[in-house]
Structures are given as structure tokens and as C-alpha cells.
Amino acid sequence: PGKKTGEPDYQNQLECFHAQLALAAELERPIAMHCVKAYGDVGDIFRARETMPPRVLMHSYGGTAAFLVGLTRMKRWGARFYFGFSAVVNLRSPKTAAVIRAVPADRLVIESDLVSPHGAEADLRTMLAFVAEARGWSVADAARITRENAHRFYAAQHT
């Protein structure tokens, strides 16, 4: 009532998020989630969970380095968090290099975040070069590390 057509129903989004987390935990499947302007609530939800999916990818992560570090240091769930970065979303922010440096090396992945495969390879290469520079790695090392991390994230069993 009183909402414009297409305006998000935040309470409904929270309820769906809880249900999706519960289902992924029950089925032991990883999730990829994109958080926009809700980091405080998302952090509270993760901290309060009794169960969690085996792995959580913070897709095209746009939060702060401090929030990221807080997630990775959670006693029960911290090792489950991975952080993805895409050229189309993340290269717009001046803080991205600093945030990428805060990601544990074994939880950093690159993404395209495009709706079409056209341009995906170029965007992935752009993001790969950015990650390499931000971390002080060679492009080859950045490619190997992020590929290994992606394989581990999507693996059938949590390691």
C-alpha cells in the first residue's frame, strides 16, 4: 500500500534471504549474493544464523574492507566467505583496490557480472589485471589463484 510499482519490499527481501540461506544450508550448496545498501542487516543475519551454506560468495562485493574483515573473522562462519569482483561494478569505486588487498588470498575471485557473454572475456581480463596490480601479483599468479579459489568455491564438498 502506498508503494510505487517496482519499489522493493525490503521486509519480503529479508524473509526470502532467510529462506534461501536455510535451503542452501539444508542442501549443502554454496550461495552467491549481491548486497546493496544492507551490509549492517546482512552482517547481523550472518552472525545470528545457527546454520549456514557451506560457502558464501559476496558477489561484486561493494562493501568496505572493515566489513569484509569482520565477516572473515566470524568464529563459526568466517572461513566460508569468498569475495568476487567485477569490472563493470567494482571499477567504478576508488576504494576497490584497498578492499581487494583486504581479501584473504584464498577467498578472492573475479567475475564478469554481465547479462550476456559478449564482452565477458575482456571484462574478466580487465579485472584480473586490476587484481594483480592491487595485490602486487603477476597476472599469471592472479589468474591461478582466483581460478583455484573459484574451483574450491564451486566444489561439491566444503573444504
VENDAGI-V196705 format. One record per residue. N is the residue number from 0. SS is DSSP state (@ for helix, = for strand, . for the rest). Layout:
[[N & SS] [N & SS]]
//
This chain:
[[0 & .] [1 & .] [2 & .] [3 & .] [4 & .] [5 & .] [6 & .] [7 & .] [8 & .] [9 & @] [10 & @] [11 & @] [12 & @] [13 & @] [14 & @] [15 & @] [16 & @] [17 & @] [18 & @] [19 & @] [20 & @] [21 & @] [22 & @] [23 & @] [24 & @] [25 & @] [26 & @] [27 & .] [28 & .] [29 & .] [30 & =] [31 & =] [32 & =] [33 & .] [34 & .] [35 & .] [36 & .] [37 & .] [38 & @] [39 & @] [40 & @] [41 & @] [42 & @] [43 & @] [44 & @] [45 & @] [46 & @] [47 & @] [48 & .] [49 & .] [50 & .] [51 & .] [52 & .] [53 & .] [54 & .] [55 & =] [56 & =] [57 & =] [58 & .] [59 & .] [60 & .] [61 & .] [62 & .] [63 & .] [64 & @] [65 & @] [66 & @] [67 & @] [68 & @] [69 & @] [70 & @] [71 & @] [72 & .] [73 & .] [74 & .] [75 & .] [76 & .] [77 & @] [78 & @] [79 & @] [80 & =] [81 & =] [82 & =] [83 & =] [84 & =] [85 & =] [86 & @] [87 & @] [88 & @] [89 & @] [90 & .] [91 & .] [92 & .] [93 & .] [94 & .] [95 & @] [96 & @] [97 & @] [98 & @] [99 & @] [100 & @] [101 & @] [102 & .] [103 & .] [104 & @] [105 & @] [106 & @] [107 & =] [108 & =] [109 & =] [110 & =] [111 & .] [112 & .] [113 & .] [114 & .] [115 & .] [116 & .] [117 & .] [118 & .] [119 & @] [120 & @] [121 & @] [122 & @] [123 & @] [124 & @] [125 & @] [126 & @] [127 & @] [128 & @] [129 & @] [130 & @] [131 & @] [132 & @] [133 & @] [134 & @] [135 & .] [136 & .] [137 & .] [138 & @] [139 & @] [140 & @] [141 & @] [142 & @] [143 & @] [144 & @] [145 & @] [146 & @] [147 & @] [148 & @] [149 & @] [150 & @] [151 & @] [152 & @] [153 & @] [154 & .] [155 & .] [156 & .] [157 & .] [158 & .]]
//
